[in-house]
Amino acid sequence: LELFQLMKAAGCKRVGFGVENGDEAMLRNVIRKGQTLDQVREAFANAKAAGLQTMGFFIFGMPGDNEETMEKTIQLALELDPKLANFMLAAAFPGTVMYDQIKEGGQVFADNWGDFAIHDQKARFTMNEGYDPDLVVKKWREAYRRFYLYRPERVLEKMMFKENWTNLPGTFAQIKRFFIGAKDQEAPAEKVAAAAD
């Protein structure tokens, strides 16, 4: 709490936390950030107590993610209730351990660096052992609906952020991509079938 109080006194207004996942085993065994869910809860509580706005960053589709773990991530986001929540789709960048693991047991849907854009609504890989890229995208969309659309006050608060007004074309482009999708977007299952032909 003291650190956040010092940050507030120094002029800090907002602090972001890379929560990543709402499942304890995923945090410990896959993401390996060394944080527990209780520590995450305490950090959010202390930041809010110090008068700071909070942001939470969550990832969907890490290796090992399934419907249960992604539901836990959504539930945690709702519980923490940050001022702003960002839900991302996992991306395995070339040269990383995650990329090599996926190449060994699955398929990466990426032909160039543009395929790793963070707001393109595309699952970027598939793996064996029941990993479902279509489910990943479905739960990712569901997270935004449940955090924002089912709670109108959060939509209004998000629109109050200065960056959303200073970059209106970008803001509306993101909204369009989320609700309508990109014209060239192809479902992950269709990509798997195409690759098998």
C-alpha positions in Angstrom: 0.0 0.0 0.0 2.8 2.4 0.9 4.3 2.1 -2.6 1.0 3.0 -4.3 0.5 5.9 -1.9 4.0 7.3 -2.8 3.1 6.9 -6.5 -0.2 8.7 -6.0 1.7 11.5 -4.1 4.2 11.8 -7.0 1.3 12.4 -9.5 0.6 8.9 -10.8 -3.1 8.5 -11.7 -3.3 5.0 -13.1 -1.5 1.7 -12.7 -1.7 -1.5 -14.9 -1.3 -5.1 -13.9 -0.4 -8.0 -16.1 -2.9 -10.5 -14.5 -2.8 -12.8 -17.6 -4.9 -15.7 -16.3 -7.5 -16.5 -13.6 -6.3 -20.1 -13.1 -3.7 -20.7 -10.4 -2.2 -23.7 -12.2 -1.9 -21.8 -15.4 -0.1 -19.0 -13.7 2.3 -21.4 -11.9 3.0 -24.0 -14.6 2.5 -22.3 -18.0 2.9 -18.5 -17.6 5.4 -18.8 -14.7 5.3 -15.2 -13.5 5.7 -16.2 -9.9 2.5 -14.5 -8.8 -0.5 -15.9 -7.0 -4.1 -14.9 -7.4 -4.2 -13.7 -3.8 -1.2 -11.4 -4.6 -3.1 -10.1 -7.6 -6.2 -9.4 -5.5 -4.1 -7.7 -2.8 -2.3 -5.5 -5.4 -5.6 -4.3 -6.9 -7.1 -3.6 -3.5 -4.0 -1.6 -2.4 -3.9 0.4 -5.6 -7.6 1.3 -5.3 -7.1 2.2 -1.6 -4.4 4.6 -2.6 -6.8 6.3 -5.0 -5.2 5.0 -8.2 -7.2 3.9 -11.2 -6.5 0.3 -12.1 -6.1 -1.5 -15.5 -6.0 -5.2 -15.9 -4.4 -7.2 -18.8 -5.6 -10.7 -19.5 -4.6 -13.3 -22.1 -6.8 -15.9 -23.7 -5.5 -18.9 -25.6 -2.2 -19.8 -23.8 -1.1 -23.4 -24.2 -3.2 -25.4 -21.7 -6.1 -22.9 -21.8 -9.5 -24.5 -22.0 -13.1 -23.4 -21.4 -12.8 -23.8 -17.6 -9.5 -21.8 -17.3 -10.8 -19.0 -19.6 -14.0 -18.8 -17.6 -11.9 -18.4 -14.5 -10.1 -15.5 -16.2 -13.4 -13.8 -17.0 -14.6 -14.3 -13.4 -11.4 -12.9 -12.0 -11.6 -9.8 -14.3 -15.2 -9.2 -13.0 -14.1 -9.7 -9.4 -11.1 -7.3 -9.6 -13.2 -4.8 -11.4 -10.5 -2.6 -12.9 -11.4 0.7 -14.4 -10.1 -0.6 -17.7 -9.7 -4.3 -18.8 -7.8 -5.4 -21.9 -8.3 -8.9 -23.1 -5.7 -10.2 -25.6 -5.4 -13.3 -27.7 -2.1 -15.2 -27.1 0.6 -14.8 -29.7 3.6 -17.0 -30.0 6.4 -14.8 -31.5 9.2 -16.5 -33.5 12.2 -17.0 -31.3 10.3 -17.7 -28.1 10.0 -20.9 -26.2 6.2 -20.8 -26.7 6.6 -20.6 -30.4 9.0 -23.6 -30.5 6.6 -25.6 -28.3 3.7 -24.9 -30.6 5.6 -25.7 -33.8 6.4 -29.1 -32.3 2.8 -30.0 -31.4 0.6 -27.9 -33.5 0.3 -25.2 -36.1 1.0 -21.4 -36.1 -1.4 -19.3 -38.2 1.2 -16.6 -39.1 2.9 -15.9 -42.4 4.2 -12.4 -41.6 4.6 -10.0 -38.7 1.2 -8.4 -39.5 -0.4 -11.6 -38.4 0.6 -10.8 -34.8 -1.5 -7.6 -34.6 -3.0 -7.6 -31.1 -6.6 -6.5 -32.0 -7.2 -8.7 -35.1 -9.6 -11.2 -33.4 -7.6 -14.2 -34.7 -6.4 -17.2 -32.9 -2.8 -17.4 -33.9 -2.1 -21.1 -33.4 -3.6 -24.5 -32.7 -2.2 -27.4 -30.7 -3.0 -31.0 -30.1 -4.5 -32.4 -26.9 -7.9 -30.7 -27.3 -6.8 -27.1 -27.8 -9.7 -25.4 -29.5 -8.8 -22.1 -31.3 -12.4 -21.3 -32.1 -13.3 -21.6 -28.5 -10.5 -19.3 -27.6 -11.9 -16.5 -29.8 -15.4 -17.2 -28.5 -14.4 -16.8 -24.9 -12.3 -13.7 -25.7 -15.3 -12.0 -27.3 -17.4 -13.2 -24.3 -15.0 -11.5 -21.9 -15.5 -8.1 -23.6 -19.2 -8.5 -23.6 -19.5 -9.5 -20.0 -17.1 -6.8 -18.8 -18.3 -3.9 -20.8 -21.6 -4.5 -22.7 -23.4 -6.1 -19.8 -22.2 -3.3 -17.6 -23.0 0.0 -19.4 -21.3 2.1 -16.7 -17.9 0.5 -17.7 -18.5 1.5 -21.4 -19.1 5.1 -20.3 -16.0 5.1 -18.1 -13.9 3.7 -21.0 -15.0 6.4 -23.3 -13.8 9.0 -20.8 -10.2 8.0 -21.3 -8.4 10.8 -23.2 -6.7 8.4 -25.7 -10.1 7.2 -26.9 -11.0 10.7 -28.0 -7.6 11.8 -29.4 -7.6 8.7 -31.7 -11.3 8.4 -32.7 -10.6 6.7 -36.0 -8.6 4.0 -34.3 -11.2 3.6 -31.5 -14.0 3.1 -34.1 -11.9 0.8 -36.1 -11.4 -1.5 -33.1 -15.1 -1.4 -32.4 -15.9 -2.4 -36.0 -13.4 -5.2 -36.0 -14.8 -6.6 -32.7 -18.5 -6.6 -33.8 -18.2 -7.1 -37.5 -14.7 -8.6 -38.0 -12.2 -8.2 -40.7 -13.3 -9.0 -44.3 -10.4 -11.4 -44.8 -10.8 -13.1 -41.4 -10.9 -16.8 -41.6 -12.0 -19.1 -38.8 -9.2 -21.1 -37.2 -10.9 -24.4 -37.9 -11.1 -23.5 -41.6 -7.3 -22.7 -41.6 -6.6 -26.2 -40.1 -8.8 -27.8 -42.8 -7.1 -25.8 -45.6 -3.6 -26.8 -44.3 -4.6 -30.4 -44.3 -5.7 -30.4 -47.9 
